[in-house]
């Protein structure tokens, strides 16, 4: 049976404790192997025989060359035993279609997502692997790790509990993992092989000439991938006899593996135009194809591409991927054969043009995917109207579904484009469009792990092309994500690198952002003196460019740093400068908040009468700004100040006034009241405003 498509990562909930009911599925043969694998689960391991406690999950290995049905056997085993594992089945593919190992960090992150556990953006593979192992502690789960390249990949994720079971699929042994139970696959038995051919070609010709059918199985060496191609060849030639196919395979000589000989015959039987599309499908990212990718690669219409893909499925060259959208997968055993054909039959310039068309189509789809979320924007509506109908989505929900389903292929496209080195302009456009689409549909926080990887790719391309402005932007984005997950030291290093890149590129925005962010990182680390110094440098840059609103905000940040250091006199001077700046720019809400922070510092400094007057003024400005939450906060602060001054009656009046504010605003404040007022050396910064991760 051919290897079946497996999602990059997925989780399947377990049912009850009863064995699953029999149902229609495509698995054939392998009865002996299944029996041995199930017995291996029950057999005592080496630790048990030695009287030691089993420290880790048992590993069952299904080994064999691609195309021999390794994944199909693993999936059938999982289907039969999944009911024993109450916490469900986790699936992950550990190598790309071309055999490149998937980084453990990416696999662990996807497994954590499937387990509904946090996976901080930017965490290294050791930390994430440990988090996966800890997350599986106390669970009874079944892990299917497909296309394993090295034992280290399994070892990094191996649960530290005997209640879990790992089923690994690999081409070779997993040396270094103790007590692995291997099952090595060869060709299918004759009965199963004939049934597989029958599924494609029908039963008549097999029944009429059973000897020729058995000879065909021998020519294919029982290789499931070769048998599928043989069945497809017969299905496309209803008048051809099974003996004809066996004879042609024998006439082709004994050179090369059976799969290569069957592929050669099947491939040469495809007409020229579809044959060109077929071999170009080997360029598809992650081996995943949809009609748009095929259309762009071959330079034909989407509808023609869809029909051709369905024909390739019937011929055995492709598999359909279970999905609400039309998706197909190039079998891993055929990918090297198709790539060899592209290298021998297509000129490098033609392949580069096909890649460029594919990337351009992907960029336009991502732009459409994002634009449909901005229907209030006239510019976005005009962009959508200018797109061909095949590139437009009927609704934001349809666009989000497409983005979610195609995300593995889109991320793979970004990685391939960044690694190519000759299509960097398209690669940069693709990565920018992908970031914007992810943020538009899922939000920065939810998409942070994917964004982190994309920004790393942007940084690599920018460094290779010596583009300091893009390098600075990528470093700022990565640093923001680091800071958001508590890795302040790493963020500080990147902010300073972004500052250097911004200076090289003469990028005033990046330089100002980086300077201010360095100050913010120092403040997060508790170094208030350096924070105030860096905020002062950022303030000088803003003042030199007459950016008065940002200057007023920076006065507030400097004041917060001085407050943290206990320098209340300096803090009050800077808050007054912030108040004056906001009054100058006409920002009423910011003016009110700056006054409220000034009142806070005055109270810290032991000047309750001044704090009371300032707070009353802030209440008035908050009323003008129609900021109900701030008014509630200030009324409560007034109440606290009046109590300190010995006027409990007036304090009760202000508390009552705060309680009369609209319910949601008051309750929201009341839940976290005191967060910004309880300590004189609070690090809270009400003026900290992070820039968007991507600016258009």
VEXVO-204530 format. One record per residue (C-alpha): x, y, z; chain. Coordinates in pm, 1 decimal. Layout:
// VEXVO-204530
        x        y        z mol
        X        Y        Z   A
...
// end
This chain:
// VEXVO-204530
        x        y        z mol
      0.0      0.0      0.0   A
    138.4    344.0    -84.0   A
    237.1    588.1    189.0   A
    -61.6    800.5    278.5   A
    -71.7   1173.8    342.7   A
    -32.9   1277.2    703.7   A
    -86.3   1629.2    830.4   A
    226.1   1811.4    945.7   A
     80.2   1784.8   1292.2   A
   -258.6   1686.9   1420.3   A
   -440.8   1550.2   1718.9   A
   -726.9   1303.9   1716.8   A
   -940.0   1250.3   2023.3   A
   -979.4    897.7   2152.4   A
  -1318.6    737.4   2173.5   A
  -1446.2    502.1   2440.5   A
  -1261.7    192.9   2556.6   A
  -1425.4    -37.3   2306.9   A
  -1245.9   -145.6   1992.1   A
  -1340.0     65.0   1689.0   A
  -1605.6    -76.4   1461.2   A
  -1499.4   -207.1   1123.8   A
  -1535.9     47.2    847.2   A
  -1439.8    107.0    489.1   A
  -1073.8    200.9    453.4   A
   -806.2    159.7    190.3   A
   -558.2    -57.5    377.0   A
   -444.6   -383.0    215.3   A
   -246.0   -681.3    340.8   A
     29.8   -660.8    605.5   A
   -163.0   -898.0    833.2   A
    155.1  -1056.7    970.5   A
    321.8   -721.2   1033.5   A
     15.9   -584.7   1212.5   A
      0.1   -890.8   1435.8   A
    368.6   -859.5   1526.6   A
    337.3   -489.1   1602.3   A
     39.1   -544.0   1830.2   A
    222.8   -823.6   2011.7   A
    526.0   -597.5   2055.7   A
    309.7   -351.6   2247.7   A
    226.4   -619.7   2503.7   A
    573.4   -774.7   2535.4   A
    783.2   -684.4   2836.1   A
   1067.6   -447.9   2761.2   A
   1430.1   -482.3   2863.6   A
   1382.3   -259.6   3169.2   A
   1088.3   -466.6   3290.0   A
   1282.1   -791.5   3244.1   A
   1571.1   -641.5   3442.1   A
   1335.0   -540.7   3723.1   A
   1366.5   -168.7   3657.2   A
   1084.8     83.6   3625.9   A
   1013.6    172.0   3262.8   A
   1140.5    531.3   3229.3   A
   1003.9    627.8   2887.7   A
    741.9    546.4   2629.8   A
    787.2    237.9   2413.6   A
    887.2    297.6   2050.9   A
    760.2     79.6   1765.2   A
    957.4    130.0   1443.2   A
    811.4     68.0   1098.1   A
   1106.3     74.1    859.1   A
   1126.3     57.2    483.0   A
   1187.6    258.9    168.6   A
    940.4    533.0     68.8   A
    647.2    397.6   -127.4   A
    634.1     60.7     49.4   A
    333.0    157.8    258.9   A
    512.7    246.8    582.2   A
    274.0    529.4    667.8   A
    -31.6    327.1    562.3   A
     70.8     45.4    798.0   A
    134.3    292.3   1080.0   A
   -204.2    455.7   1026.6   A
   -379.1    117.3   1025.5   A
   -204.5     19.1   1348.2   A
   -308.7    350.1   1503.9   A
   -666.8    296.0   1384.8   A
   -678.4    -42.7   1553.5   A
   -532.2     59.1   1890.7   A
   -634.2    424.3   1928.2   A
   -921.1    332.7   2162.2   A
   -664.6    228.0   2423.8   A
   -523.2    580.9   2451.7   A
   -776.5    803.8   2620.2   A
   -591.1   1129.6   2546.7   A
   -594.7   1079.4   2172.4   A
   -349.4   1049.2   1885.1   A
    -81.3   1302.9   1795.1   A
     68.6   1302.1   1447.6   A
    379.2   1476.1   1315.5   A
    589.9   1451.2   1001.3   A
    960.4   1490.7   1077.8   A
   1101.9   1550.5    730.1   A
   1019.6   1754.2    422.0   A
    919.6   1572.9    102.0   A
   1277.7   1600.9    -23.2   A
   1409.1   1429.2    291.1   A
   1530.2   1743.5    471.2   A
   1477.1   1698.5    847.3   A
   1212.6   1923.6   1002.0   A
   1369.5   2121.4   1290.2   A
   1266.7   1982.6   1627.2   A
   1161.1   2332.0   1732.4   A
    896.7   2341.4   1458.8   A
    767.0   1991.9   1536.3   A
    755.9   2054.0   1910.9   A
    574.1   2382.9   1860.6   A
    308.1   2216.7   1646.5   A
    265.6   1933.7   1898.9   A
    218.1   2185.0   2179.5   A
    -46.8   2361.6   1973.5   A
   -224.3   2029.5   1920.5   A
   -204.9   1967.6   2297.2   A
   -349.3   2315.8   2358.3   A
    -37.4   2414.5   2553.0   A
    150.6   2744.5   2521.3   A
    444.5   2749.5   2278.7   A
    627.4   3081.6   2322.4   A
    752.6   3233.8   1998.4   A
   1130.5   3212.4   1969.3   A
   1186.7   2945.0   2236.8   A
   1466.3   2704.5   2140.2   A
   1418.6   2338.0   2059.1   A
   1551.3   2211.5   2394.0   A
   1300.1   2421.1   2587.1   A
   1012.8   2327.1   2357.4   A
   1104.6   1957.3   2357.6   A
   1111.1   1958.6   2735.6   A
    772.2   2133.5   2738.4   A
    628.9   1863.2   2511.1   A
    759.0   1587.0   2737.5   A
    620.7   1762.8   3044.8   A
    289.2   1819.5   2867.0   A
    256.9   1445.3   2800.7   A
    326.7   1355.2   3164.1   A
     12.8   1206.5   3313.4   A
   -144.3   1157.7   2970.1   A
   -209.7    837.1   2784.5   A
   -143.1    938.5   2426.9   A
    -34.0    774.0   2104.7   A
    229.7    954.4   1893.6   A
    271.0    878.9   1524.4   A
    602.1   1025.9   1405.8   A
    621.8    992.3   1028.6   A
    923.8   1019.2    797.1   A
   1181.6   1017.1   1077.2   A
   1532.3   1093.8    950.6   A
   1739.2   1050.0   1267.6   A
   1696.1    899.0   1612.7   A
   1764.0   1239.5   1770.9   A
   1435.2   1369.4   1633.6   A
   1241.2   1100.1   1821.3   A
   1455.2   1120.0   2135.1   A
   1386.0   1493.8   2170.5   A
   1009.9   1427.9   2184.3   A
    997.3   1087.8   2355.3   A
    751.0   1105.5   2648.9   A
    894.5   1030.6   2992.4   A
    604.1    799.1   3072.1   A
    530.7    436.7   2992.2   A
    161.3    522.1   2945.7   A
    233.0    670.3   2602.4   A
    327.2    480.0   2287.6   A
    535.2    612.9   1996.6   A
    496.7    467.3   1647.2   A
    787.8    587.8   1432.2   A
    813.6    555.0   1053.0   A
   1164.9    565.2    911.4   A
   1382.4    441.3    629.1   A
   1642.5    292.8    861.0   A
   1711.0    196.6   1223.9   A
   1681.5    437.1   1517.9   A
   2023.6    372.7   1668.3   A
   2059.0    520.3   2014.7   A
   1702.5    473.5   2137.5   A
   1677.7    183.6   2378.7   A
   1439.2   -107.8   2329.8   A
   1304.8     -6.3   1986.6   A
   1079.6   -274.2   1833.0   A
   1145.0   -273.3   1454.3   A
    918.3   -397.7   1175.6   A
   1081.3   -392.9    830.1   A
    858.6   -384.9    522.3   A
    911.7   -551.8    187.1   A
    673.6   -587.1   -106.1   A
    305.4   -669.8    -78.5   A
    189.9  -1030.0    -94.5   A
     46.6  -1135.1   -431.0   A
   -319.2  -1135.5   -324.5   A
   -301.4   -782.9   -179.8   A
    -99.6   -659.9   -477.4   A
   -362.5   -786.8   -721.3   A
   -638.8   -620.8   -521.4   A
   -447.1   -292.4   -529.6   A
   -417.3   -307.9   -910.9   A
   -787.1   -400.1   -930.9   A
   -886.5    -82.8   -746.6   A
   -745.8    120.9  -1035.3   A
   -790.6   -102.4  -1339.9   A
  -1101.5   -302.7  -1251.7   A
  -1126.0   -678.0  -1200.8   A
  -1206.5   -806.8  -1552.6   A
   -855.9   -814.1  -1698.5   A
   -710.0   -951.6  -1374.7   A
   -966.0  -1233.5  -1365.1   A
   -928.1  -1316.7  -1734.8   A
   -550.1  -1357.4  -1718.3   A
   -443.5  -1433.9  -1360.0   A
    -99.7  -1563.2  -1463.4   A
    -18.0  -1241.0  -1645.5   A
   -142.7  -1045.7  -1342.6   A
     88.0  -1241.7  -1114.5   A
    373.8  -1183.4  -1358.6   A
    298.3   -808.6  -1341.9   A
    318.1   -819.3   -963.0   A
    656.5   -991.7   -994.8   A
    777.9   -723.1  -1238.4   A
    672.0   -455.2   -988.6   A
    844.6   -650.3   -706.0   A
    528.3   -607.4   -500.7   A
    615.1   -237.2   -460.3   A
    288.3    -60.9   -369.0   A
    389.1    263.6   -541.5   A
    474.9     75.0   -860.0   A
    153.7   -127.3   -842.3   A
    -52.0    191.3   -818.0   A
    120.0    331.8  -1129.3   A
     64.3      0.6  -1309.5   A
   -304.2     11.0  -1218.4   A
   -330.0    370.1  -1340.3   A
   -158.2    279.2  -1668.1   A
   -410.4     -0.8  -1727.6   A
   -704.0    221.2  -1627.2   A
   -605.8    479.0  -1890.9   A
   -584.4    204.6  -2158.3   A
   -901.6     -5.2  -2128.8   A
   -810.9   -213.2  -2435.9   A
   -462.1   -304.3  -2317.2   A
   -409.7   -648.6  -2166.2   A
   -228.0   -709.0  -1838.6   A
     19.1   -922.3  -2032.9   A
     99.1   -621.9  -2255.6   A
    202.4   -416.8  -1954.3   A
    412.5   -699.7  -1806.8   A
    579.8   -749.9  -2145.1   A
    664.5   -379.7  -2179.9   A
    814.6   -374.5  -1832.1   A
   1030.2   -675.8  -1916.8   A
   1131.5   -515.9  -2245.1   A
   1244.6   -209.1  -2051.7   A
   1533.5   -408.4  -1908.8   A
   1627.6   -501.8  -1557.2   A
   1818.6   -178.3  -1486.8   A
   1707.3     18.6  -1184.0   A
   1450.9    -48.1   -912.1   A
   1106.3   -175.0  -1005.9   A
    942.9    155.5   -913.8   A
   1171.3    348.4  -1149.8   A
   1089.0    113.2  -1440.1   A
    713.1    137.7  -1384.1   A
    737.5    513.6  -1345.1   A
    933.1    547.1  -1669.0   A
    664.4    358.6  -1861.3   A
    373.9    543.3  -1696.6   A
    540.7    883.0  -1736.9   A
    618.3    842.9  -2107.2   A
    254.6    746.5  -2165.7   A
    131.1   1089.7  -2051.8   A
     76.3   1348.1  -2332.7   A
    335.6   1626.0  -2362.8   A
    147.8   1919.3  -2203.0   A
     20.6   1731.2  -1895.6   A
    359.8   1560.3  -1867.7   A
    527.6   1899.1  -1836.1   A
    284.7   2000.4  -1559.8   A
    342.7   1667.5  -1385.4   A
    715.7   1709.3  -1354.9   A
    679.6   2077.4  -1252.2   A
    465.9   1965.1   -957.8   A
    792.8   1855.1   -798.6   A
    854.3   2228.0   -733.5   A
    543.7   2259.5   -514.3   A
    630.3   2361.7   -154.4   A
    607.0   2069.0     89.7   A
    485.5   1853.3   -199.8   A
    136.2   2002.1   -152.2   A
    -45.6   2108.3   -466.8   A
   -372.2   2287.0   -533.4   A
   -518.5   2404.9   -865.2   A
   -367.8   2753.3   -824.0   A
    -15.9   2616.4   -771.5   A
    -49.2   2380.7  -1068.6   A
   -196.1   2658.6  -1282.3   A
     89.6   2895.8  -1200.9   A
    361.8   2634.6  -1252.6   A
    227.4   2520.2  -1590.6   A
     96.4   2856.5  -1710.0   A
   -259.3   2732.6  -1772.3   A
   -606.2   2817.5  -1638.4   A
   -711.4   2710.2  -1290.1   A
   -990.0   2492.3  -1428.5   A
   -754.7   2313.0  -1669.5   A
   -513.3   2258.0  -1381.5   A
   -791.0   2110.0  -1166.5   A
   -885.0   1860.9  -1437.8   A
   -520.7   1765.4  -1492.1   A
   -468.6   1706.8  -1119.4   A
   -770.9   1478.2  -1105.2   A
   -630.7   1287.6  -1404.1   A
   -296.4   1247.1  -1226.3   A
   -479.4   1101.4   -925.2   A
   -646.0    846.2  -1151.9   A
   -306.2    758.4  -1299.8   A
   -149.3    710.9   -955.6   A
     90.8   1007.2   -974.3   A
    -87.5   1210.4   -703.5   A
   -294.7   1151.3   -392.1   A
   -586.8   1359.8   -275.2   A
   -536.9   1519.1     66.5   A
   -848.1   1506.0    289.4   A
   -947.0   1872.5    298.9   A
  -1246.3   2101.7    245.3   A
  -1045.4   2257.5    -38.8   A
   -906.7   2069.1   -340.0   A
   -557.9   1965.7   -230.3   A
   -321.3   1701.3   -361.1   A
     12.3   1554.9   -257.5   A
    302.1   1423.1   -461.4   A
    397.6   1083.2   -310.9   A
    740.3   1098.1   -151.2   A
    861.0    795.3   -349.6   A
    784.6    972.2   -681.0   A
    930.1   1311.0   -591.9   A
   1296.1   1220.8   -670.4   A
   1189.4   1066.1  -1000.4   A
    995.9   1376.2  -1103.6   A
   1280.0   1605.6  -1000.2   A
   1523.9   1403.6  -1206.3   A
   1293.3   1456.6  -1503.9   A
   1280.2   1833.0  -1451.5   A
   1659.0   1848.9  -1436.7   A
   1699.3   1652.6  -1759.1   A
   1405.5   1787.4  -1962.3   A
   1361.9   2151.8  -1850.6   A
   1611.0   2433.2  -1880.1   A
   1709.0   2610.3  -1555.8   A
   1557.7   2935.5  -1683.8   A
   1223.0   2763.1  -1742.2   A
   1223.9   2620.2  -1391.0   A
   1309.2   2959.5  -1245.7   A
   1024.7   3116.6  -1441.2   A
    784.3   2849.8  -1312.4   A
    894.2   2916.5   -953.8   A
    849.3   3289.5  -1007.9   A
    496.9   3241.3  -1144.0   A
    409.8   3020.7   -846.5   A
    540.3   3274.9   -594.6   A
    366.8   3563.2   -770.4   A
     34.9   3376.3   -768.4   A
     80.5   3302.6   -396.9   A
    152.7   3669.3   -323.7   A
   -162.6   3779.8   -505.2   A
   -374.3   3523.3   -320.9   A
   -235.1   3643.5     12.2   A
   -303.3   4005.0    -80.4   A
   -659.7   3911.0   -168.2   A
   -688.8   3711.9    154.9   A
   -589.2   4017.2    354.4   A
   -780.8   4277.7    152.7   A
  -1116.6   4108.4    209.6   A
  -1080.2   4181.2    582.9   A
  -1061.2   4554.4    504.3   A
  -1385.2   4610.4    317.3   A
  -1422.4   4950.8    487.0   A
  -1113.6   5070.7    301.0   A
  -1173.2   5216.3    -44.4   A
   -817.9   5125.5   -147.9   A
   -870.8   4761.2    -46.5   A
  -1201.2   4744.8   -233.2   A
  -1031.2   4879.6   -544.4   A
   -753.3   4620.8   -511.8   A
  -1007.5   4341.2   -482.2   A
  -1205.9   4466.4   -781.6   A
   -889.1   4468.9   -993.3   A
   -815.9   4100.6   -920.3   A
   -938.5   3821.1  -1150.9   A
  -1237.7   3629.9  -1017.1   A
  -1029.4   3317.6   -953.4   A
   -814.6   3511.1   -703.8   A
  -1101.1   3659.8   -504.0   A
  -1254.1   3504.1   -193.6   A
  -1633.4   3510.3   -146.9   A
  -1611.9   3610.6    221.0   A
  -1362.9   3681.2    501.2   A
  -1447.9   3339.7    649.2   A
  -1360.6   3165.0    322.2   A
  -1030.2   3355.4    310.4   A
   -950.1   3256.0    669.5   A
  -1029.8   2890.6    597.9   A
   -802.5   2897.4    292.8   A
   -522.3   3056.6    494.9   A
   -554.9   2803.4    774.8   A
   -564.8   2501.4    542.5   A
   -283.9   2621.3    316.5   A
    -65.9   2751.6    600.6   A
    183.9   2459.5    598.8   A
    237.6   2501.0    224.2   A
    256.5   2882.1    253.0   A
    520.6   2864.6    526.9   A
    712.8   2607.4    321.9   A
    693.5   2842.1     21.1   A
    841.3   3122.8    231.2   A
   1127.1   2900.3    347.4   A
   1202.8   2779.6     -5.9   A
   1185.8   3130.8   -149.5   A
   1422.2   3264.5    116.3   A
   1666.5   2978.0     59.1   A
   1659.0   3008.7   -321.2   A
   1870.3   3325.4   -329.0   A
   1775.2   3419.3   -686.0   A
   1417.6   3534.0   -630.3   A
   1472.7   3755.9   -328.7   A
   1241.5   4034.7   -444.1   A
    954.5   3788.6   -476.6   A
   1058.2   3621.2   -152.1   A
   1039.0   3952.6     33.6   A
    696.9   4030.3   -114.5   A
    572.9   3683.2    -24.5   A
    688.8   3707.6    336.6   A
    541.5   4055.8    381.5   A
    207.1   3944.4    234.3   A
    204.3   3631.1    450.8   A
    270.4   3828.3    770.4   A
     -4.8   4076.1    689.1   A
   -256.0   3802.0    610.4   A
   -175.8   3609.8    930.8   A
   -208.2   3922.8   1143.8   A
   -531.3   4028.6    970.3   A
   -704.2   3694.3   1023.8   A
   -552.1   3550.7   1343.0   A
   -399.1   3847.8   1524.2   A
    -39.4   3908.6   1626.4   A
    -57.1   3709.1   1948.6   A
   -211.7   3395.4   1798.7   A
     17.2   3400.0   1495.5   A
    333.4   3487.9   1692.4   A
    513.9   3151.3   1641.3   A
    462.9   3165.7   1262.9   A
    553.2   3535.5   1254.3   A
    875.6   3467.6   1442.2   A
    990.1   3217.4   1180.0   A
    896.3   3449.0    893.3   A
   1082.1   3744.1   1046.8   A
   1390.1   3522.5   1080.8   A
   1366.3   3449.9    706.4   A
   1327.7   3821.9    631.9   A
   1638.0   3890.6    838.8   A
   1837.7   3625.9    652.0   A
   1741.0   3770.8    312.4   A
   1808.4   4128.5    426.8   A
   2154.7   4035.8    554.1   A
   2232.6   3846.7    232.1   A
   2122.0   4139.4     16.3   A
   2269.8   4405.6    246.3   A
   1935.1   4580.0    302.7   A
   1986.2   4757.0    636.9   A
   1634.8   4902.8    652.1   A
   1470.4   4562.2    616.8   A
   1727.9   4415.1    852.6   A
   1634.9   4674.7   1113.5   A
   1262.0   4607.0   1067.8   A
   1310.0   4230.9   1103.3   A
   1524.0   4272.9   1414.2   A
   1266.0   4504.1   1571.3   A
    987.6   4256.5   1499.7   A
   1186.5   3964.8   1641.7   A
   1282.0   4167.8   1947.0   A
    918.7   4264.5   2007.4   A
    821.6   3897.1   1999.0   A
   1110.3   3809.9   2233.2   A
   1000.7   4082.1   2474.4   A
    640.8   3964.4   2454.2   A
    741.7   3619.2   2577.9   A
    963.5   3746.5   2859.3   A
   1304.3   3700.2   2691.2   A
   1408.4   4056.9   2767.5   A
   1784.6   3997.7   2747.6   A
   1753.0   3848.0   2398.4   A
   1520.5   4132.6   2300.3   A
   1775.2   4389.5   2421.0   A
   2048.2   4236.8   2202.9   A
   1820.0   4252.8   1898.4   A
   1703.2   4608.8   1971.1   A
   2066.4   4724.6   1977.5   A
   2138.4   4536.2   1653.7   A
   1831.0   4703.5   1500.4   A
   1966.4   5039.8   1609.9   A
   2294.6   4972.4   1430.3   A
   2112.9   4856.6   1115.9   A
   1882.1   5159.2   1124.9   A
   2179.2   5391.4   1145.5   A
   2348.4   5216.2    850.5   A
   2030.5   5253.1    647.2   A
   1967.1   5611.8    761.2   A
   1621.5   5495.8    874.3   A
   1492.2   5755.4   1119.9   A
   1184.9   5553.0   1217.8   A
   1380.8   5235.7   1293.1   A
   1649.4   5429.3   1478.5   A
   1392.9   5606.9   1695.6   A
   1197.0   5287.5   1763.8   A
   1510.7   5092.5   1847.3   A
   1646.2   5362.7   2079.3   A
   1319.4   5381.0   2269.0   A
   1288.3   5003.0   2283.5   A
   1641.3   4967.9   2425.6   A
   1524.5   5196.6   2705.5   A
   1213.7   4986.1   2754.7   A
   1420.2   4665.9   2775.2   A
   1650.1   4819.4   3037.6   A
   1344.1   4926.7   3236.3   A
   1199.6   4574.7   3219.8   A
   1533.6   4448.0   3352.6   A
   1511.6   4693.6   3643.4   A
   1796.4   4920.2   3524.8   A
   1610.0   5250.6   3557.3   A
   1915.2   5470.9   3513.1   A
   2001.0   5326.0   3172.6   A
   1632.3   5329.2   3080.4   A
   1609.0   5702.6   3152.0   A
   1929.3   5762.9   2954.0   A
   1804.1   5574.7   2643.9   A
   1461.7   5737.1   2665.4   A
   1641.7   6071.7   2674.9   A
   1829.1   5984.1   2355.1   A
   1503.2   5886.1   2186.9   A
   1345.4   6212.1   2307.0   A
   1627.4   6415.6   2151.6   A
   1565.1   6242.0   1817.0   A
   1191.6   6313.1   1832.8   A
   1243.0   6678.1   1924.2   A
   1495.3   6721.2   1640.8   A
   1229.0   6599.6   1395.8   A
    949.5   6805.4   1556.4   A
    755.2   6489.9   1644.4   A
    575.9   6652.7   1936.3   A
    323.7   6375.1   2013.4   A
    598.5   6113.6   2042.1   A
    810.6   6357.6   2240.5   A
    528.8   6404.9   2492.6   A
    494.6   6027.5   2525.2   A
    869.0   5993.2   2582.5   A
    860.3   6252.1   2859.4   A
    617.9   6013.6   3027.6   A
    849.2   5716.2   2977.7   A
   1142.2   5909.4   3123.3   A
    922.5   6002.3   3418.0   A
    827.3   5638.3   3475.0   A
   1197.0   5540.3   3478.1   A
   1274.1   5811.8   3736.9   A
    973.5   5694.3   3939.7   A
   1109.7   5341.4   3938.6   A
   1442.6   5471.6   4065.4   A
   1272.1   5676.7   4340.6   A
   1368.5   6013.4   4188.6   A
   1029.5   6174.4   4233.6   A
   1145.8   6530.3   4167.6   A
   1276.9   6435.4   3821.7   A
    966.4   6227.3   3760.9   A
    737.8   6524.1   3839.0   A
    932.3   6755.6   3605.8   A
    905.4   6509.1   3319.7   A
    535.3   6443.7   3380.3   A
    473.6   6818.3   3367.5   A
    662.3   6830.1   3038.0   A
    443.2   6544.4   2914.5   A
    128.0   6732.2   3023.6   A
    244.4   7042.5   2835.4   A
    329.0   6837.1   2527.5   A
    -11.3   6669.4   2514.5   A
   -184.8   7003.7   2567.0   A
     13.4   7140.4   2271.9   A
    -85.4   6852.0   2043.1   A
   -448.2   6861.9   2154.9   A
   -458.5   6500.1   2277.0   A
   -714.5   6537.1   2555.1   A
   -709.7   6172.7   2669.6   A
   -329.2   6163.5   2688.7   A
   -336.7   6497.6   2873.7   A
   -570.6   6349.4   3135.3   A
   -358.9   6036.5   3176.5   A
    -40.1   6237.6   3214.5   A
   -205.2   6443.2   3488.5   A
   -317.4   6123.7   3662.3   A
     39.8   5990.9   3658.1   A
    170.3   6323.2   3789.9   A
    -77.6   6298.8   4076.1   A
     43.4   5945.5   4148.3   A
    407.4   6060.2   4173.4   A
    310.6   6357.4   4391.8   A
    144.4   6115.2   4629.5   A
    457.0   5894.6   4627.1   A
    660.3   6204.3   4708.8   A
    448.0   6277.1   5016.2   A
    252.3   6571.8   4873.7   A
   -109.5   6461.7   4909.1   A
   -256.1   6814.5   4881.6   A
    -83.5   6871.3   4545.4   A
   -184.1   6520.6   4436.9   A
   -547.6   6599.4   4523.9   A
   -550.4   6917.8   4315.6   A
   -377.6   6748.6   4021.7   A
   -613.0   6453.6   4041.0   A
   -917.0   6682.0   4037.4   A
   -779.5   6851.7   3728.4   A
   -719.2   6511.9   3568.9   A
  -1083.2   6414.0   3640.0   A
  -1199.3   6720.2   3449.8   A
   -978.5   6640.4   3150.1   A
  -1093.2   6277.4   3157.0   A
  -1452.1   6402.5   3146.7   A
  -1367.7   6611.4   2840.6   A
  -1199.0   6310.1   2682.8   A
  -1508.3   6095.0   2759.4   A
  -1276.5   5830.9   2908.1   A
  -1508.7   5659.8   3157.2   A
  -1257.8   5408.3   3283.7   A
   -998.4   5677.4   3355.9   A
  -1260.1   5883.9   3536.5   A
  -1349.8   5582.8   3753.5   A
   -983.4   5523.6   3828.9   A
   -927.1   5886.2   3920.0   A
  -1238.1   5900.0   4140.2   A
  -1105.1   5604.3   4337.0   A
   -761.1   5764.0   4357.8   A
   -923.4   6083.1   4486.8   A
  -1101.8   5876.1   4748.6   A
   -772.5   5719.6   4864.3   A
   -602.9   6061.3   4879.9   A
   -889.8   6213.6   5078.6   A
   -871.0   5929.5   5328.1   A
   -499.2   5993.9   5370.1   A
   -586.7   6359.9   5432.6   A
   -843.6   6262.4   5699.2   A
  -1166.5   6329.7   5507.3   A
  -1350.7   5993.2   5491.7   A
  -1686.5   6151.4   5409.5   A
  -1554.9   6308.3   5089.7   A
  -1375.6   5981.8   5009.6   A
  -1708.2   5795.0   5027.0   A
  -1865.5   6044.7   4788.8   A
  -1593.0   5987.6   4528.3   A
  -1616.6   5609.9   4562.3   A
  -1990.8   5632.4   4511.7   A
  -1932.7   5848.4   4204.3   A
  -1694.6   5584.4   4064.2   A
  -1949.7   5309.6   4127.4   A
  -2211.0   5507.8   3934.7   A
  -1992.7   5492.3   3622.4   A
  -2124.2   5253.2   3349.9   A
  -2093.5   4900.0   3491.0   A
  -1850.8   4736.8   3247.3   A
  -1595.0   5015.2   3266.0   A
  -1601.1   5027.2   3645.2   A
  -1587.1   4648.1   3687.1   A
  -1299.4   4623.3   3440.5   A
  -1104.4   4876.7   3639.3   A
  -1206.2   4733.9   3977.5   A
  -1063.3   4392.4   3882.4   A
   -714.6   4533.6   3848.6   A
   -742.3   4846.7   4061.0   A
   -420.5   4910.8   4240.8   A
   -194.1   4756.0   3975.5   A
    -52.8   5098.8   3896.3   A
    -85.6   5252.6   4242.9   A
     22.4   5008.0   4510.6   A
    398.4   5062.7   4508.2   A
    601.2   5378.2   4485.3   A
    864.1   5208.9   4268.7   A
    625.0   5047.0   4023.0   A
    769.0   4964.1   3683.1   A
    431.4   5014.7   3513.5   A
    444.3   5247.9   3215.5   A
    105.1   5374.0   3099.8   A
    269.5   5537.3   2800.7   A
    433.1   5227.5   2657.4   A
    298.5   5188.0   2306.6   A
    442.2   4915.9   2086.5   A
    448.1   4969.6   1714.3   A
    269.7   4731.4   1483.3   A
    483.1   4437.0   1376.5   A
    443.3   4518.8   1009.5   A
    389.8   4863.0    864.9   A
    239.2   4891.6    522.3   A
// end
